[in-house]
Amino acid sequence: MSSDLTIVLLSLRVAVVAMLIALPIGFGLAWLLVRKQVRGRFLIEAVVSLPLALPPVVIGYGLLILLGSRGPFEGVAFTAFAASLASAIVALPLVVRTFVVALDAVDPRLELAARSLGAGPWRVLLTVTIPLAYRGLLAGTLIGFVRALSEFGATIVVAGNIPGKTQTLPLGIFTRIQAGDDSAAVRLVIVSVALAVITLVVHDLLLRRGGLSGRRHRAGFGA
């Protein structure tokens, strides 16, 4: 049971760090796509969406080349941070898509009104945009978190399956199934399902209360 607790705590830590990586990048990309008329928008959208189309093992292999012994960031592979980085990349498209919907729901005229009263860009962002979009932003954070929590393919390639170091919930379940330890696998499955259900329920409530449920069909880029 102590090893199960170690796996759960490590998984939560990996997912939290993954969100700390993905959130500022995701918000910046969503802001760019919603508020700025940039050339090459299609290319940005394609690159952001790429982790949804690629097998996770391809992402993991690419990271392994960068973070492995022969890469420019030597020594990062097979660490908890490598697991977090892989999870962040896989979760990023979901974060960006949800953030795009949240920011698109904010009336830009309110931001312009604040600017006309002398508020600077950062003040408008912190006092107008984020407060109005916070439910959608929090929903995007949660959906990214649960995706990071469930990441398997990219993580096992770039971070390995090291007990107590990089063995997250999906990897722990995989290991116990391979070992024929069904009872231990079921325990971890129950924990994984419970965390996913709780997160998704809160995510859905935030979307509904934020009035975004009717805009779900616009969660794809180009909305």
C-alpha positions as CSV (number, residue, x, y, z in Angstrom):
1,M,0.0,0.0,0.0
2,S,2.9,2.4,0.7
3,S,4.2,1.9,-2.8
4,D,0.7,2.7,-4.1
5,L,0.7,6.0,-2.1
6,T,4.1,6.8,-3.5
7,I,2.8,6.3,-7.1
8,V,-0.3,8.5,-6.5
9,L,1.7,11.3,-4.9
10,L,4.4,11.2,-7.6
11,S,1.6,11.2,-10.3
12,L,0.0,14.3,-8.7
13,R,3.4,16.0,-8.5
14,V,4.2,15.2,-12.1
15,A,0.8,16.5,-13.2
16,V,1.1,19.7,-11.2
17,V,4.5,20.5,-12.6
18,A,3.2,19.7,-16.1
19,M,0.4,22.3,-15.6
20,L,3.0,24.9,-14.4
21,I,4.7,24.4,-17.7
22,A,1.7,24.2,-19.9
23,L,-0.5,27.0,-18.5
24,P,1.6,30.1,-19.3
25,I,2.4,28.7,-22.7
26,G,-1.2,27.7,-23.3
27,F,-2.6,31.1,-22.2
28,G,-0.1,32.9,-24.4
29,L,-1.0,30.9,-27.4
30,A,-4.8,31.2,-26.8
31,W,-4.4,35.0,-26.3
32,L,-2.5,35.2,-29.6
33,L,-5.1,33.2,-31.5
34,V,-8.1,35.0,-30.0
35,R,-6.9,38.6,-29.7
36,K,-4.3,39.0,-32.4
37,Q,-4.5,38.9,-36.1
38,V,-1.3,37.1,-36.9
39,R,0.1,35.7,-40.1
40,G,0.6,32.0,-40.1
41,R,-2.3,31.4,-37.8
42,F,-3.0,28.1,-39.5
43,L,0.6,27.0,-38.9
44,I,0.3,27.9,-35.2
45,E,-2.9,26.0,-34.8
46,A,-1.4,23.0,-36.6
47,V,1.7,22.9,-34.4
48,V,-0.4,23.3,-31.2
49,S,-2.8,20.5,-32.3
50,L,0.0,18.2,-33.4
51,P,0.3,16.3,-30.0
52,L,-3.4,15.2,-30.5
53,A,-2.6,13.7,-33.9
54,L,0.8,12.1,-33.1
55,P,1.2,8.8,-31.2
56,P,2.5,9.7,-27.7
57,V,5.5,7.5,-28.2
58,V,6.6,9.8,-31.1
59,I,6.5,12.7,-28.7
60,G,8.4,10.7,-26.1
61,Y,11.1,9.7,-28.7
62,G,11.5,13.3,-29.8
63,L,12.0,14.4,-26.2
64,L,14.4,11.5,-25.6
65,I,16.5,12.8,-28.5
66,L,16.5,16.3,-26.9
67,L,16.9,15.3,-23.3
68,G,19.0,12.1,-23.7
69,S,22.8,11.6,-23.3
70,R,23.4,12.9,-26.9
71,G,20.9,15.7,-26.9
72,P,21.4,19.4,-26.1
73,F,19.7,19.0,-22.7
74,E,21.7,16.0,-21.5
75,G,20.8,14.5,-18.2
76,V,17.1,15.4,-18.1
77,A,15.8,12.2,-19.5
78,F,14.6,9.5,-17.0
79,T,13.6,12.0,-14.4
80,A,10.3,13.2,-12.9
81,F,10.8,16.5,-14.8
82,A,11.0,14.6,-18.1
83,A,7.7,12.9,-17.2
84,S,6.2,16.3,-16.4
85,L,7.5,17.8,-19.7
86,A,6.1,14.9,-21.7
87,S,2.7,15.3,-19.9
88,A,2.7,19.0,-20.5
89,I,3.2,18.7,-24.2
90,V,0.5,16.1,-24.6
91,A,-2.0,18.1,-22.5
92,L,-1.2,21.5,-24.1
93,P,-3.7,21.2,-27.1
94,L,-6.6,20.6,-24.7
95,V,-5.5,23.6,-22.5
96,V,-5.2,25.9,-25.5
97,R,-8.5,24.9,-27.0
98,T,-10.4,25.4,-23.7
99,F,-8.6,28.7,-23.1
100,V,-9.5,29.9,-26.6
101,V,-13.2,29.3,-25.8
102,A,-12.9,31.1,-22.4
103,L,-11.1,34.2,-23.9
104,D,-13.4,34.3,-26.9
105,A,-16.4,34.6,-24.5
106,V,-15.0,37.8,-23.0
107,D,-16.4,40.9,-24.8
108,P,-13.4,42.8,-26.2
109,R,-15.3,46.0,-25.8
110,L,-15.0,45.7,-22.0
111,E,-11.2,45.5,-22.4
112,L,-11.2,48.5,-24.7
113,A,-13.3,50.4,-22.2
114,A,-10.8,49.7,-19.5
115,R,-7.9,50.8,-21.7
116,S,-9.8,54.0,-22.5
117,L,-9.9,54.7,-18.8
118,G,-6.2,54.5,-18.5
119,A,-5.6,50.9,-17.6
120,G,-2.5,49.3,-19.0
121,P,-2.4,46.0,-20.9
122,W,-1.4,44.0,-17.8
123,R,-4.0,45.7,-15.6
124,V,-6.7,45.0,-18.1
125,L,-5.6,41.4,-18.3
126,L,-5.6,40.9,-14.5
127,T,-8.7,43.0,-13.6
128,V,-10.9,42.4,-16.6
129,T,-10.0,39.5,-18.8
130,I,-9.0,36.9,-16.3
131,P,-11.9,37.6,-13.8
132,L,-14.4,37.3,-16.7
133,A,-12.8,34.2,-18.1
134,Y,-11.7,32.5,-14.9
135,R,-14.2,29.6,-15.0
136,G,-13.2,28.6,-18.5
137,L,-9.5,29.0,-17.6
138,L,-9.9,26.9,-14.6
139,A,-11.8,24.3,-16.6
140,G,-8.9,24.2,-19.1
141,T,-6.5,23.8,-16.3
142,L,-8.5,20.8,-14.9
143,I,-8.9,19.1,-18.3
144,G,-5.1,19.5,-18.9
145,F,-4.4,18.2,-15.4
146,V,-6.4,15.1,-15.9
147,R,-4.8,14.5,-19.3
148,A,-1.3,14.9,-17.7
149,L,-2.3,12.6,-14.9
150,S,-3.2,9.8,-17.4
151,E,-0.2,10.2,-19.8
152,F,1.5,6.9,-20.6
153,G,3.2,6.6,-24.0
154,A,5.4,9.7,-24.1
155,T,6.3,9.3,-20.4
156,I,7.5,5.7,-20.6
157,V,9.8,6.5,-23.5
158,V,11.4,9.7,-22.2
159,A,11.2,9.1,-18.4
160,G,11.2,5.3,-18.1
161,N,9.3,3.3,-15.6
162,I,11.4,3.7,-12.5
163,P,9.6,2.9,-9.2
164,G,9.7,5.9,-6.8
165,K,11.2,8.1,-9.4
166,T,9.2,8.2,-12.6
167,Q,6.5,5.5,-12.1
168,T,3.2,7.3,-12.4
169,L,-0.3,5.8,-12.1
170,P,-0.6,4.5,-15.7
171,L,2.9,3.1,-15.5
172,G,2.2,1.5,-12.1
173,I,-1.0,-0.1,-13.5
174,F,0.9,-1.4,-16.5
175,T,3.7,-2.9,-14.3
176,R,1.3,-4.6,-12.0
177,I,-0.7,-6.1,-14.9
178,Q,2.5,-7.4,-16.4
179,A,3.5,-8.9,-13.1
180,G,0.1,-10.6,-12.8
181,D,-0.7,-8.6,-9.6
182,D,-4.4,-8.0,-10.4
183,S,-5.4,-6.8,-6.9
184,A,-2.7,-4.1,-6.9
185,A,-3.6,-3.1,-10.5
186,V,-7.3,-2.8,-9.5
187,R,-6.4,-0.5,-6.6
188,L,-4.5,1.9,-8.8
189,V,-7.3,1.7,-11.5
190,I,-9.8,2.7,-8.9
191,V,-7.7,5.7,-7.8
192,S,-7.1,6.7,-11.4
193,V,-10.8,6.5,-12.2
194,A,-11.8,8.4,-9.1
195,L,-9.3,11.3,-9.8
196,A,-10.5,11.5,-13.4
197,V,-14.2,11.5,-12.5
198,I,-13.8,14.2,-9.8
199,T,-11.8,16.4,-12.1
200,L,-14.1,16.0,-15.0
201,V,-17.2,16.7,-12.9
202,V,-15.7,19.9,-11.6
203,H,-14.6,20.8,-15.1
204,D,-18.2,20.3,-16.4
205,L,-19.7,22.3,-13.6
206,L,-17.3,25.2,-14.3
207,L,-18.2,25.2,-18.0
208,R,-21.9,25.2,-17.3
209,R,-21.8,27.9,-14.6
210,G,-19.5,30.0,-16.9
211,G,-22.1,29.8,-19.7
212,L,-19.6,28.0,-21.9
213,S,-21.4,24.7,-22.3
214,G,-23.2,26.0,-25.3
215,R,-20.0,26.9,-26.9
216,R,-18.3,23.5,-26.7
217,H,-18.7,23.0,-30.4
218,R,-16.4,26.0,-30.8
219,A,-13.6,24.5,-28.8
220,G,-11.8,23.6,-32.0
221,F,-9.5,26.3,-33.5
222,G,-11.0,28.7,-36.0
223,A,-13.9,29.4,-33.7
